[in-house]
Amino acid sequence: MTINIEQYPLLALANNPEELRTLPKQNLPELSEQLRQYLLESVSQSSGHFASGLGTVELTVALHYVYNTPFDQLVWDVGHQAYPHKILTERRERMTTIRQKGGLHPFPWPPESPYDTFAVGHSSTSISAALGMSIAAEKEGKNRKTVAVIGDGALTAGLAFEALNHGGDIGKDMVVILNDNEMSISENVGALNSHLARLLTGSFYNTIRDGSKKVLGTVPPLKEFASRAEEHIKGMVVPGTIFEELGFTYIGPIDGHDVTGMVDTLRNMRNIRGPQILHVVTKKGKGYELAEQDPIKFHAVPKFNPEDQALPKSKPASPTYSSIFGEWLCDMAQQDPKLMAITPAMREGSGMVKFSQEYPEQYFDVAIAEQHAVTLAAGMATQALHPVVAIYSTFLQRAYDQLIHDVALQNLPVLFAIDRAGLVGADGPTHQGAFDISFLRCIPNMVIMTPGDENECRQMLYTGYQLSTPAAVRYPRGGGLGVDIIADMTEIPLGQSRTLRNAGATTDKKVAILNFGTLLPEAMQSAETLDATLIDMRFVKPLDTAAVDQAVAEHDVLITLEDGSIKGGAGTEVAEYLFRSQQLTKLLQCGLPDSFIMQGTQAEMYAELEIDGAGIVQQLKRFLAAD
């Protein structure tokens, strides 16, 4: 897939920020439009995050035009909006490979480019990272500037406010760009505030302000009066009083699609000392009408034809696990008015749209605040409500202390519906659900369930919901196996496995595969090749020790299979039990290695990591040969 750069003559002159800075300022609006069209063409060929990048085109151009990147350090938050940044930083020709195996990383990634200063995939980290860099820059003494970009949604996380509180207190030179894309900017307010922002950051205003402070500084009562008057006036006309109270100079809001205006404002801000916030209002999906109308649907897109009036429909052969969870949630709420569903800003991804519409009083979107989501659930559970926390595996990591201290320590009945467990594919190492089994398994009072198919998932959600202890059901991204889903909900006895295949009587080396989770088709394929026993273990904790005992007694080799980290994972649970019970047997643990897994389709990564049907057989051959 190639893009003809001759169709973008100005963009062709800006392969990197140094070249960009040689262009006249009056050319930046046209350059921005060409960058937006290039983004549209590249993402339509590659798939990927889309609407966020469309909204940050002018902001990205202005930042690289004003700041001497990569010497000056630009820190992106989350990274969904960083595609224009990648295009302008010497990766333009590779954009059609983004999120693909061996292609560009889906998010900012320092090993990929010196312009990517911080690896990022989770939100709300940019201010903390930039503050750390600004402290280092001050010690370096070379006048290096640091800029953090953060969205209004990411600003809801406690981490962002912790960084603001610290940054304002210590007063280091840094700029925080608040990219506000939740509202369009009205023409009169936008024009006024853009003009005001340029005035407030201009040399005339700051000379007067600094001069008056010096003069009034000798007269304490007048100085206090002037300070209070300035705060009172700014509080009436500028929606940034909270940031000023935290110690930041607040500028804005300004039009984030006026690239020349932003250049003027950013240039003026370079001359202001201390921490500053520039409030930039943008429109998510800007410049592509369909994305402007539905930025949620166009947040991340498959390959598509920009001329079409809709994205291609790609229905899986069977319902997704997220939709199965959503249906179960509605069915359960119909039975129990005490059910309370909580999500940290992932309503669509977690399959909760229908529930939020049908049971709005039982639905809580806490925004990007995973820690709060878990402790909120704990508080509900103390009052005999029945909370269900729907959360991605990779995001649950952010609430680990709350999981331990607020839920498990008090043995509260909170059900965790862990979506995107295992390998997620194109989002790469920041989003792979590799560690949930490992970090949950060591927590007392936790029950951990690993459904092998979609019906098992539904029944396990019901099972976990009935428990009086914390419970987790983990399931992957994508569709199920196509099995029939039983509408009636039935509790599965804790720690009870199911044997799906028995080994042949004439096998030389009798093998038993202990499967944990939705790699079940791969386990079945390898079991048939090896003529092995296949046990779907269902539970990591409590482990079906009787099934393990029988497998050891009747087989020569045990294989554990999971789509999670081998270190500390389900296979380790089996190994620890065998050690405690003093049972000697050959044990091969198949799962994710001790490394971060890069992007690629699930099938590609299963094959590379040898946890597909053929790979498991190859691992066993090497294992036995090394004996």
Salt bridges, closest charged atoms under 4 A:
GLU33 OE1 - ARG36 NH1 3.89
GLU58 OE1 - ARG36 NH2 2.92
GLU58 OE1 - HIS257 ND1 2.94
ASP72 OD2 - ARG270 NH1 3.29
GLU93 OE2 - ARG92 NE 3.04
GLU112 OE2 - LYS86 NZ 2.75
GLU112 OE2 - ARG91 NH1 2.70
ASP116 OD1 - HIS85 NE2 2.76
ASP116 OD2 - ARG91 NH1 2.71
GLU138 OE1 - LYS172 NZ 2.53
GLU140 OE2 - ARG144 NH2 2.68
ASP173 OD2 - ARG273 NH1 2.89
ASP180 OD2 - HIS279 NE2 3.00
GLU224 OE2 - ARG228 NH2 2.60
GLU230 OE2 - ARG209 NH1 3.79
GLU244 OE2 - LYS234 NZ 2.57
ASP264 OD1 - LYS25 NZ 2.71
ASP294 OD2 - LYS297 NZ 3.99
GLU327 OE1 - LYS354 NZ 3.39
ASP331 OD2 - ARG458 NH2 2.95
ASP336 OD2 - HIS386 ND1 2.53
GLU348 OE2 - ARG347 NH2 2.80
GLU370 OE1 - ARG398 NH1 3.84
ASP406 OD1 - HIS405 ND1 2.76
ASP419 OD2 - ARG420 NH1 3.17
ASP427 OD1 - ARG99 NH1 2.43
ASP427 OD2 - ARG477 NH1 3.83
ASP436 OD1 - ARG474 NE 2.40
ASP453 OD2 - ARG498 NH2 3.16
GLU456 OE1 - ARG498 NE 3.89
GLU456 OE1 - ARG538 NE 2.78
ASP531 OD1 - ARG501 NH1 3.11
ASP536 OD2 - ARG498 NE 2.85
ASP563 OD1 - ARG474 NH1 2.86
GLU573 OE1 - ARG441 NH1 2.55
GLU576 OE1 - ARG441 NH1 3.03
GLU608 OE1 - LYS101 NZ 2.75
GLU610 OE1 - ARG622 NH2 2.44
ASP627 OD2 - LYS586 NZ 2.47
